[in-house]
Amino acid sequence: MALARLMFVLVASQRVSSPRDQEKPQDVSLRRNITRHKKTCRIPEGPLKLTSFSVLLSILVLGCVAAPAKADMVPIQNASFETTNPLVDTCLCGPFNLGPIPSWTITGGEAGSWQPSSASFMSPLPDGGSRVAYSNGGAISQTLTTLLAPNTTYTLSVDIGHRLDTNTNPGRYIADYTIALYSGSTLLNLFSGSTGAITPGAFADETVTFPSGAMVTPEDLRIVLTSGGQQTDFDNVRLTAIATPEPSSLSLLAGSLGLLFFVFRRR
């Protein structure tokens, strides 16, 4: 019996200690701090997690719907009227001709190309060039090679000039004008004004906008610049097109995001 008790004492004295038994006091304190830090940094769940997902959905919708669409330039030939036939006529206002204007069609009245001097316009011209188109009561037009497209917003911009030498010839170079956008023979929209509202010797950038619907007749776009008298000067013609999303596409996007939200919430 005594021998058995002695063997038990020897075995107990030789017991292998666990790693925690071997830890120093400072190690124990560090382990406890790490455990406490993990508990305080736990990823939140429940309502907060759902709110975060709602914010993400909102960002996705705004990114798809509210982001500005890219404007594409519609090609226009000789848009700044820098390409001309010989300017065979001269005056103090600068050399000019009576047309024709390359890539443009003159209808009625008198129109042509002109390289105005500093007596008529302050430099530089709007596009940085040296020539403009003028009209003394006629129309200047160009049929483009681009068809009218559905769900697209078109913006036609033209710089309109008012001659500086109007001051020495009161009322002579003030005229009403229009800038118009057509699809085939159908007028889409127009802008009308008077050169008298423009500072003499300067240009004003005027625009006209047309949003097409879902159903259109795809005909060639056409630009028409008209002067009601002597004289309107045109320069730097631009046409942009911005595709707009169909309402059905937006509804599908909203429905898909709503379904995704519902499934996530169920989980």
Secondary structure per residue as TSV (DSSP state, phi and psi in degrees):
chain	resnum	aa	ss	phi	psi
A	1	M	-	360.0	-44.9
A	2	A	H	-62.5	-37.3
A	3	L	H	-65.6	-39.9
A	4	A	H	-64.5	-41.4
A	5	R	H	-64.1	-39.0
A	6	L	H	-64.3	-40.2
A	7	M	H	-64.8	-37.5
A	8	F	H	-64.7	-41.9
A	9	V	H	-63.8	-41.5
A	10	L	H	-64.8	-43.1
A	11	V	H	-64.1	-43.0
A	12	A	H	-62.9	-36.9
A	13	S	H	-70.8	-22.1
A	14	Q	T	-99.7	13.1
A	15	R	-	-62.6	133.6
A	16	V	-	-73.5	126.4
A	17	S	-	-80.7	152.5
A	18	S	-	-80.7	163.9
A	19	P	T	-56.9	-37.6
A	20	R	T	-66.8	-32.4
A	21	D	T	-65.6	-25.8
A	22	Q	T	-89.2	-6.6
A	23	E	-	-66.5	143.6
A	24	K	-	-82.6	160.4
A	25	P	H	-56.2	-39.9
A	26	Q	H	-67.8	-31.7
A	27	D	H	-67.4	-39.4
A	28	V	H	-62.5	-42.4
A	29	S	H	-64.6	-40.3
A	30	L	H	-64.8	-42.6
A	31	R	H	-62.0	-40.0
A	32	R	H	-65.7	-39.0
A	33	N	H	-64.8	-40.8
A	34	I	H	-63.6	-43.8
A	35	T	H	-61.3	-41.8
A	36	R	H	-65.3	-37.8
A	37	H	H	-67.0	-38.5
A	38	K	H	-62.0	-40.1
A	39	K	H	-66.1	-39.8
A	40	T	H	-74.5	-20.4
A	41	C	T	-99.5	14.2
A	42	R	-	-62.5	137.9
A	43	I	-	-63.9	125.9
A	44	P	-	-67.4	147.2
A	45	E	-	-128.1	-175.2
A	46	G	T	77.3	-138.7
A	47	P	H	-57.4	-39.4
A	48	L	H	-64.2	-41.8
A	49	K	H	-64.1	-38.8
A	50	L	H	-66.5	-39.2
A	51	T	H	-63.7	-41.2
A	52	S	H	-60.7	-41.2
A	53	F	H	-66.2	-36.9
A	54	S	H	-63.2	-41.7
A	55	V	H	-61.8	-41.6
A	56	L	H	-61.2	-42.4
A	57	L	H	-62.0	-41.6
A	58	S	H	-62.0	-41.8
A	59	I	H	-63.2	-41.2
A	60	L	H	-62.5	-43.6
A	61	V	H	-64.7	-45.6
A	62	L	H	-63.6	-37.1
A	63	G	H	-66.6	-34.2
A	64	C	H	-83.7	-30.3
A	65	V	H	-104.5	-44.2
A	66	A	T	-89.7	-11.2
A	67	A	S	-65.3	135.8
A	68	P	-	-64.3	135.5
A	69	A	-	-79.5	155.0
A	70	K	-	-80.0	132.1
A	71	A	-	-89.7	127.2
A	72	D	E	-98.4	137.1
A	73	M	E	-80.9	127.9
A	74	V	-	-85.7	127.8
A	75	P	-	-62.6	131.9
A	76	I	-	-129.6	129.8
A	77	Q	T	-80.0	134.9
A	78	N	T	51.1	49.3
A	79	A	T	-66.4	-24.9
A	80	S	T	-107.9	7.2
A	81	F	-	60.8	26.2
A	82	E	-	-76.7	-25.7
A	83	T	-	-86.0	123.3
A	84	T	-	-137.4	163.1
A	85	N	S	-79.4	167.4
A	86	P	-	-51.9	134.0
A	87	L	-	-87.6	87.4
A	88	V	-	-88.0	-14.5
A	89	D	B	-103.8	144.5
A	90	T	-	-132.1	153.3
A	91	C	-	-160.3	179.6
A	92	L	T	-63.1	-23.4
A	93	C	T	-78.4	-11.1
A	94	G	-	118.6	161.2
A	95	P	-	-68.0	148.2
A	96	F	B	-154.5	175.9
A	97	N	-	-143.0	175.4
A	98	L	-	-103.7	28.3
A	99	G	-	89.4	-176.5
A	100	P	-	-71.7	166.0
A	101	I	-	-100.8	118.7
A	102	P	T	-52.8	132.5
A	103	S	T	75.0	-1.3
A	104	W	-	-122.6	155.9
A	105	T	E	-113.8	129.9
A	106	I	E	-99.7	129.2
A	107	T	E	-126.8	117.6
A	108	G	S	69.6	159.3
A	109	G	S	61.7	-157.9
A	110	E	-	-124.5	131.1
A	111	A	E	-153.9	162.5
A	112	G	E	177.0	-162.5
A	113	S	E	-104.3	149.5
A	114	W	E	-149.6	138.4
A	115	Q	-	-111.2	90.2
A	116	P	-	-69.4	144.8
A	117	S	-	-89.4	176.8
A	118	S	T	-67.2	-11.1
A	119	A	T	-72.8	-18.7
A	120	S	T	-112.7	-37.0
A	121	F	S	-139.4	143.8
A	122	M	-	-76.9	137.6
A	123	S	S	-82.6	153.7
A	124	P	S	-85.3	168.0
A	125	L	-	-71.7	163.6
A	126	P	T	-53.5	-39.3
A	127	D	T	-94.1	4.8
A	128	G	S	83.1	-0.6
A	129	G	-	-87.0	-160.5
A	130	S	S	-130.1	-0.7
A	131	R	-	-130.2	153.0
A	132	V	E	-136.8	173.0
A	133	A	E	-105.7	141.4
A	134	Y	E	-123.8	156.7
A	135	S	E	-141.9	131.6
A	136	N	E	-110.8	49.8
A	137	G	S	113.8	6.4
A	138	G	-	-113.9	178.7
A	139	A	E	-111.3	141.1
A	140	I	E	-117.5	122.0
A	141	S	E	-136.4	159.5
A	142	Q	E	-146.7	129.2
A	143	T	E	-90.7	123.0
A	144	L	E	-85.9	168.7
A	145	T	E	-96.1	10.5
A	146	T	E	-103.9	132.1
A	147	L	E	-86.6	151.1
A	148	L	-	-62.8	128.8
A	149	A	-	-111.0	151.2
A	150	P	S	-74.4	158.0
A	151	N	S	50.2	49.1
A	152	T	E	-137.0	137.9
A	153	T	E	-102.7	120.2
A	154	Y	E	-103.0	138.8
A	155	T	E	-130.0	115.9
A	156	L	E	-98.6	125.8
A	157	S	E	-124.3	136.1
A	158	V	E	-142.1	137.6
A	159	D	E	-88.2	124.8
A	160	I	E	-109.5	130.8
A	161	G	E	-107.0	152.6
A	162	H	E	-125.8	115.5
A	163	R	-	-60.7	139.9
A	164	L	G	-68.7	-33.6
A	165	D	G	-74.8	7.8
A	166	T	G	-60.1	-31.5
A	167	N	G	-62.9	-29.8
A	168	T	T	-93.1	-10.7
A	169	N	S	-132.7	71.6
A	170	P	T	-52.9	126.0
A	171	G	T	80.7	-8.9
A	172	R	T	-71.4	-40.5
A	173	Y	T	-109.0	32.9
A	174	I	-	-108.0	125.5
A	175	A	-	-147.6	152.9
A	176	D	E	-78.9	151.9
A	177	Y	E	-146.8	163.7
A	178	T	E	-138.7	146.5
A	179	I	E	-120.3	128.5
A	180	A	E	-135.3	148.2
A	181	L	E	-117.7	128.0
A	182	Y	E	-119.1	158.9
A	183	S	E	-121.3	105.4
A	184	G	T	64.2	-123.2
A	185	S	T	-99.1	4.8
A	186	T	E	-93.3	122.8
A	187	L	E	-72.6	124.7
A	188	L	E	-89.3	-47.8
A	189	N	E	-171.2	159.8
A	190	L	E	-147.4	161.8
A	191	F	E	-127.4	134.4
A	192	S	E	-120.2	146.9
A	193	G	E	-161.9	-173.2
A	194	S	E	-130.1	137.9
A	195	T	G	-65.4	-18.9
A	196	G	G	-65.0	-18.6
A	197	A	G	-85.8	-1.6
A	198	I	S	-103.6	141.9
A	199	T	-	-59.4	127.6
A	200	P	T	-55.7	133.9
A	201	G	T	87.0	3.1
A	202	A	E	-127.3	173.9
A	203	F	E	-119.6	151.2
A	204	A	E	-119.6	134.2
A	205	D	E	-87.1	108.0
A	206	E	E	-107.5	147.5
A	207	T	E	-133.8	157.2
A	208	V	E	-139.9	136.7
A	209	T	E	-121.9	143.2
A	210	F	E	-140.7	118.9
A	211	P	E	-94.7	121.7
A	212	S	-	-82.5	156.4
A	213	G	-	-92.9	-167.1
A	214	A	S	-74.5	-27.8
A	215	M	S	-114.6	116.5
A	216	V	-	-136.2	160.5
A	217	T	-	-95.9	112.8
A	218	P	-	-73.9	87.3
A	219	E	-	-113.8	164.0
A	220	D	E	-63.3	135.9
A	221	L	E	-72.9	148.9
A	222	R	E	-141.1	137.7
A	223	I	E	-108.7	132.1
A	224	V	E	-129.6	122.4
A	225	L	E	-113.1	121.5
A	226	T	E	-127.5	139.7
A	227	S	E	-115.2	137.8
A	228	G	S	-89.3	3.0
A	229	G	S	179.9	-159.6
A	230	Q	E	-101.0	109.7
A	231	Q	E	-152.5	146.3
A	232	T	E	-119.0	135.2
A	233	D	E	-115.8	133.8
A	234	F	E	-118.8	145.2
A	235	D	E	-157.4	157.7
A	236	N	E	54.9	62.2
A	237	V	E	-81.7	129.4
A	238	R	E	-135.9	144.8
A	239	L	E	-136.9	122.8
A	240	T	E	-114.6	154.6
A	241	A	E	-132.4	128.2
A	242	I	E	-122.5	117.9
A	243	A	E	-71.0	133.3
A	244	T	-	-111.2	138.1
A	245	P	-	-67.3	145.7
A	246	E	-	-71.7	146.7
A	247	P	H	-56.3	-34.6
A	248	S	H	-65.0	-33.4
A	249	S	H	-67.4	-40.6
A	250	L	H	-66.1	-39.1
A	251	S	H	-63.4	-41.2
A	252	L	H	-63.7	-40.7
A	253	L	H	-63.2	-46.2
A	254	A	H	-63.0	-41.6
A	255	G	H	-63.7	-40.6
A	256	S	H	-65.0	-43.6
A	257	L	H	-66.6	-36.9
A	258	G	H	-63.5	-41.3
A	259	L	H	-64.8	-41.0
A	260	L	H	-62.5	-40.3
A	261	F	H	-62.0	-43.0
A	262	F	H	-63.6	-45.3
A	263	V	H	-62.9	-41.9
A	264	F	H	-64.0	-40.8
A	265	R	H	-65.3	-37.5
A	266	R	H	-62.8	-33.9
A	267	R	-	-73.3	360.0
